[in-house]
């Protein structure tokens, strides 16, 4: 390369691979309820619908199995996992511990440039609340939590949460289809936001506990009587 020639532009983020795209689409279809709990995931129709090879579909199914969205049953093959209250409770218990600790630490150690970032993340949640696409709301709330974990330096804890995110998003999507959007979940996220920026670790932990407890209670009611479609408040 001649010294006068401009340098190559740095790639900030690698483009999605075909496998990544297929994983995203199949994950979204499961979370969205297009594949019902217990429904078989048959390779040939999936290959035809997505226009990919069986190898890609098999890799995707293995990846979603690791996320807990798919399970392999003897004599049936891959099916969409069934999420019951016993499993959901464990997820909320893990969230309570990890998110509470991350919020408390973040309140103590966040830098001077963090407040604008968290403000933008909360505003993105507010905007997504009025969106017809639930996926945008899930992305916005995930981004809100991600900022808190990373500013706290709880990287390993965030990796654990990411492994649960498929099932967490599934719980949220189930409730989004039946609950009115009266803003209680948003108020709880705002309380977490305010406590962190006030540098009050105890209030931040308590705000997380209030938020997760309310979400768990709502999910329990939904999972125990999903067909009734009770009009409970949206929790994020």
C-alpha positions in Angstrom: 0.0 0.0 0.0 1.3 3.5 -0.9 1.8 5.9 2.0 -0.5 8.4 0.3 -3.4 6.0 0.1 -6.1 6.4 2.9 -6.2 3.5 5.4 -9.0 0.9 5.2 -12.1 1.8 7.2 -12.3 -0.1 10.5 -15.2 -2.6 10.8 -16.9 -1.6 14.1 -19.4 -4.4 14.0 -19.2 -7.6 11.9 -22.3 -8.2 9.7 -24.7 -10.9 10.7 -24.0 -14.4 9.4 -26.7 -16.4 7.8 -26.9 -18.5 10.9 -27.3 -15.4 13.1 -30.2 -14.3 10.9 -31.9 -17.7 11.0 -31.4 -17.8 14.8 -33.0 -14.4 15.2 -36.0 -15.2 13.0 -36.7 -18.6 14.6 -36.2 -17.2 18.1 -38.6 -14.4 17.3 -41.2 -16.8 15.9 -41.1 -18.9 19.1 -41.3 -15.8 21.4 -44.1 -14.4 19.3 -46.1 -17.6 19.7 -46.1 -18.5 16.0 -44.8 -21.9 17.2 -46.8 -23.1 20.1 -45.3 -24.8 23.2 -44.8 -28.5 22.4 -45.0 -28.0 18.7 -42.5 -30.0 16.6 -39.9 -28.1 14.6 -39.7 -30.1 11.4 -36.5 -29.5 9.4 -37.9 -29.6 5.8 -40.7 -27.0 6.2 -38.3 -24.7 8.1 -35.7 -25.1 5.3 -38.3 -24.3 2.7 -39.7 -21.3 4.6 -36.3 -19.7 5.4 -34.5 -20.8 2.2 -31.6 -22.4 4.0 -30.0 -25.8 4.3 -30.7 -28.4 6.9 -27.3 -27.9 8.3 -28.1 -24.3 9.2 -31.5 -25.3 10.7 -29.8 -28.0 12.8 -27.2 -25.6 14.1 -30.0 -23.1 14.9 -32.0 -25.7 16.8 -29.0 -26.6 18.8 -28.4 -23.0 19.7 -32.0 -22.4 20.7 -31.9 -25.6 22.8 -29.0 -24.0 24.7 -31.2 -20.9 25.3 -34.0 -23.1 26.7 -36.4 -22.3 23.9 -36.2 -25.7 22.3 -36.0 -29.2 23.7 -35.2 -32.5 22.0 -37.6 -35.3 22.9 -37.1 -39.0 22.3 -39.0 -40.2 19.2 -40.2 -36.7 18.5 -37.2 -34.7 17.9 -37.0 -30.9 18.5 -40.1 -29.2 19.9 -40.8 -25.8 21.4 -40.1 -25.9 25.1 -43.1 -25.6 27.5 -42.5 -22.9 30.1 -44.4 -23.5 33.4 -44.5 -21.5 36.6 -41.8 -23.6 38.3 -39.3 -22.7 35.6 -40.5 -19.1 35.4 -40.1 -18.7 39.1 -36.4 -19.8 38.9 -35.8 -17.3 36.2 -37.3 -14.4 38.2 -35.3 -15.5 41.3 -32.1 -15.3 39.2 -33.1 -12.0 37.8 -33.8 -10.6 41.3 -30.4 -11.5 42.6 -28.4 -10.5 39.5 -30.3 -7.3 38.6 -30.5 -6.2 42.2 -26.8 -6.5 42.7 -26.0 -4.8 39.3 -28.3 -1.9 40.0 -26.8 -1.4 43.5 -23.2 -1.5 42.2 -24.1 0.7 39.3 -25.5 3.3 41.7 -22.2 3.4 43.6 -19.8 3.5 40.7 -21.3 4.9 37.6 -19.3 7.5 35.7 -20.2 11.1 34.8 -21.1 10.1 31.2 -23.5 7.4 32.2 -26.6 9.5 33.1 -27.2 10.6 29.5 -26.9 7.0 28.3 -29.4 5.7 30.8 -31.7 8.6 30.0 -31.7 7.6 26.3 -32.3 4.0 27.2 -35.3 4.8 29.3 -36.7 7.2 26.6 -36.3 4.4 24.1 -38.5 2.2 26.4 -41.1 4.9 26.6 -41.1 5.3 22.8 -41.4 1.5 22.3 -44.4 1.3 24.7 -46.5 2.9 22.0 -45.1 0.7 19.2 -47.2 -2.0 17.7 -44.1 -4.3 17.4 -43.5 -6.0 20.8 -40.0 -6.9 19.6 -38.9 -3.2 19.7 -40.0 -3.0 23.4 -38.0 -6.2 24.2 -34.9 -4.7 22.5 -35.3 -1.4 24.4 -35.7 -3.0 27.8 -32.8 -5.4 27.2 -30.6 -2.4 26.3 -31.7 -0.6 29.5 -30.6 -3.6 31.6 -27.4 -4.1 29.6 -26.2 -0.6 30.3 -26.7 -1.1 34.0 -24.8 -4.4 34.1 -21.9 -3.2 32.1 -21.5 0.1 34.0 -21.5 -2.0 37.2 -18.8 -4.2 35.8 -21.0 -7.3 36.2 -20.0 -8.7 32.9 -20.2 -12.4 33.9 -23.6 -11.8 35.4 -24.8 -10.2 32.2 -23.6 -13.2 30.2 -25.8 -15.4 32.5 -28.8 -13.1 31.9 -28.2 -13.2 28.2 -28.5 -17.0 28.3 -31.9 -16.5 30.0 -33.0 -13.7 27.7 -34.8 -16.0 25.3 -37.0 -17.3 28.1 -37.3 -13.9 29.7 -38.4 -12.4 26.4 -40.9 -15.2 26.0 -42.5 -14.4 29.3 -42.8 -10.8 28.4 -44.2 -11.5 25.0 -46.9 -13.8 26.5 -48.1 -11.0 28.8 -47.9 -8.3 26.1 -50.6 -10.0 24.1 -53.2 -9.8 27.0 -52.3 -6.9 29.3 -53.3 -3.3 29.0 -50.4 -0.8 28.8 -51.1 1.4 31.8 -47.5 2.2 32.4 -46.8 0.4 35.7 -43.8 -1.4 34.3 -42.4 1.8 32.9 -42.9 3.5 36.3 -40.9 0.7 37.9 -38.0 1.1 35.4 -38.1 4.8 36.0 -37.7 4.2 39.7 -34.6 2.0 39.0 -33.3 4.8 36.8 -33.8 7.5 39.4 -32.3 5.5 42.2 -29.2 4.7 40.3 -28.6 8.3 39.1 -29.2 9.4 42.7 -26.3 7.1 43.7 -28.6 5.3 46.2 -27.7 1.6 46.1 -30.3 0.6 48.7 -33.1 2.3 46.8 -31.8 0.9 43.5 -31.9 -2.6 44.9 -35.3 -2.1 46.3 -36.7 -0.7 43.0 -35.4 -3.8 41.3 -37.0 -6.0 43.9 -40.4 -4.2 43.5 -40.1 -4.5 39.7 -39.2 -8.2 39.6 -41.7 -9.2 42.2 -44.5 -7.5 40.3 -43.4 -9.1 37.1 -43.3 -12.5 38.7 -46.7 -12.2 40.2 -48.2 -11.2 36.9 -46.5 -14.0 35.0 -47.6 -16.5 37.6 -51.2 -15.5 37.1 -50.8 -15.7 33.3 -49.2 -19.1 33.3 -51.7 -20.6 35.7 -54.6 -19.5 33.7 -53.4 -18.4 30.2 -56.7 -19.2 28.5 -58.6 -16.8 30.7 -56.5 -13.9 29.4 -56.9 -11.9 32.6 -56.3 -8.2 32.1 -53.2 -7.7 34.2 -50.8 -4.9 34.1 -47.9 -5.0 31.7 -44.6 -5.8 33.4 -41.3 -5.4 31.6 
